[in-house]
Amino acid sequence: MIKYSITMSIRVLCIFAMLFVDGWWLAVCAAGAVFLPYVAVVLANVASPTRRQPVLRPGTIVPAAPPPFEPPHDDAPEQADRPSDERGAE
């Protein structure tokens, strides 16, 4: 955004200077007024390096923690405490 604003400000100065200059300076200011919008867009779209945090352990895979153990939740009393015959009857 800053680079684009600076470049477009220079373009406005070139257009304003065209009113007061003569000769080859007029051609320089006209070229600046014509080509600076292209330069401004290209400079604004250039990807600048981002500031990322360095990788502390490259190439390693950290395993996920196992889920915590939870005992089964049975509301019914345990069948092992009751005597039963071969048919399963009580």
C-alpha positions in Angstrom: 0.0 0.0 0.0 2.8 2.4 0.9 4.8 1.6 -2.3 1.7 2.1 -4.4 0.9 5.4 -2.7 4.4 6.7 -3.2 4.5 5.7 -6.9 1.2 7.3 -7.6 2.2 10.5 -5.8 5.3 10.7 -8.1 2.9 10.2 -11.0 0.8 13.2 -9.8 4.0 15.3 -9.6 4.9 14.3 -13.1 1.5 15.4 -14.4 1.8 18.7 -12.5 5.3 19.2 -13.7 4.2 18.8 -17.4 2.5 22.2 -17.0 5.8 24.0 -16.3 8.6 22.1 -18.2 9.7 22.3 -21.8 11.7 20.1 -24.2 12.8 16.6 -23.3 11.7 17.1 -19.6 8.2 17.2 -20.9 8.7 13.8 -22.5 10.2 12.4 -19.3 7.3 13.7 -17.2 4.8 12.3 -19.8 6.5 8.9 -19.8 6.4 9.0 -15.9 2.7 9.8 -16.0 1.9 7.0 -18.5 4.1 4.2 -17.1 4.1 4.8 -13.4 0.6 3.3 -12.9 1.8 0.0 -14.3 5.0 0.1 -12.2 2.8 0.9 -9.1 0.5 -2.1 -9.6 3.5 -4.4 -10.3 5.3 -3.2 -7.1 2.1 -3.5 -5.1 1.5 -7.1 -6.2 5.0 -8.4 -5.6 5.0 -10.8 -2.7 7.3 -9.6 0.0 8.9 -12.2 2.3 6.7 -12.9 5.3 8.1 -13.0 8.8 7.4 -16.5 9.9 8.6 -18.2 13.0 11.5 -20.6 12.4 10.7 -24.3 12.4 12.1 -25.7 15.6 12.1 -29.4 14.7 12.0 -29.8 10.9 11.1 -33.1 9.5 9.7 -34.7 12.6 6.2 -35.9 13.3 4.9 -35.3 16.8 2.5 -38.2 17.7 -0.9 -37.2 19.1 -1.5 -37.9 22.7 -3.7 -41.0 23.4 -7.2 -40.3 24.6 -7.6 -40.5 28.4 -8.8 -43.8 29.8 -12.4 -43.9 30.8 -13.9 -47.0 32.5 -17.1 -48.3 31.0 -20.3 -46.7 32.3 -22.7 -49.5 33.1 -25.9 -48.6 35.0 -26.9 -52.3 35.3 -25.3 -54.4 38.1 -22.5 -56.7 37.0 -23.6 -60.2 35.9 -20.5 -61.9 37.3 -21.8 -61.3 40.9 -24.9 -63.3 40.3 -24.9 -67.1 40.0 -26.5 -68.5 36.9 -27.0 -71.9 35.4 -26.0 -73.1 31.9 -29.1 -71.7 30.2 -28.4 -68.2 31.6 -31.4 -68.2 33.9 -31.0 -67.0 37.4 
